[in-house]
Amino acid sequence: MDTLPGVGEVLARRIVDYRESHGGFRDVAQLQDVSGIGDSKYADLKDKVTV
């Protein structure tokens, strides 16, 4: 996750924690449910990740 724009150590931890507590991501749009990922950051990430 270090190579993704705007994703540092704290946000990466939040993404992993979300994934672990919700049984993984079923859709890239679920990234918006992670604390710290708003509309702008989601727009930067959505085309750079896959599920």
C-alpha positions in Angstrom: 0.0 0.0 0.0 3.0 2.2 0.4 3.0 2.9 -3.3 -0.6 4.3 -3.4 -0.9 8.0 -3.4 -1.8 9.5 -0.1 -1.7 6.2 1.8 0.8 6.3 4.6 1.3 4.0 7.6 -1.8 5.1 9.5 -4.2 4.9 6.6 -2.8 1.5 5.6 -3.4 0.2 9.1 -7.0 1.5 8.9 -7.5 -0.3 5.6 -6.1 -3.6 7.0 -8.2 -3.3 10.2 -11.3 -2.7 8.1 -10.6 -5.6 5.9 -10.0 -7.9 8.9 -13.1 -6.8 10.7 -15.4 -7.0 7.7 -14.1 -10.2 6.1 -12.4 -8.5 3.2 -13.5 -6.1 0.5 -16.1 -7.2 -2.0 -16.0 -4.0 -4.0 -13.5 -1.2 -4.4 -16.2 1.3 -3.4 -16.0 -0.1 0.2 -12.8 1.8 0.6 -15.0 4.8 1.2 -16.1 3.2 4.5 -12.6 3.4 5.8 -12.0 6.3 8.1 -9.7 8.8 6.4 -10.8 8.0 2.8 -13.1 10.7 1.6 -14.3 11.5 -1.9 -11.1 13.0 -3.1 -8.8 10.3 -1.8 -11.2 7.6 -3.1 -11.1 9.2 -6.5 -7.3 9.0 -6.4 -7.3 5.3 -5.4 -10.2 3.7 -7.2 -8.4 3.1 -10.5 -5.2 1.9 -8.8 -6.6 -1.0 -6.7 -8.6 -4.2 -7.4 -10.6 -6.5 -5.3 
